[in-house]
Amino acid sequence: MRFIVSAMLLAVGIIHILPLSGVLSAARLFDLYGISFEDPNLEILMRHRAVLFGLLGIFLISSAFLPNLQLAALITGFVSVVSFLYLAYSVGGYNDQVNRIVTADKAALVCLIVGSITYAINYSNTK
């Protein structure tokens, strides 16, 4: 059963690490989001966002192999995914590239739900 939690955290970690490539350039950010980042301030913020997603992805992936971090990783993953999905749906009008992210986050949400249920079952069986 612990394998399921690890597999789900790996999947969510990979989804979160994909935007890390945006740190490379504004052109890469355009490929990811379909938005021009000509304003240097916006480029800086979005490239830094890529770094933060990379850190979150590394944490999620690491937690797959470190059971003592799994609860924190599941909670952090939920905060990330649910907040993005909420913002996407509340604002609406997003482009095809952002829709890909919405789809990926829906898949991540399913993984987090499966991982959390499995984690809860494992936790209750150890008591």
Order of alpha helices (4+ residues) and beta strands (2+ residues): alpha-alpha-alpha-alpha-alpha
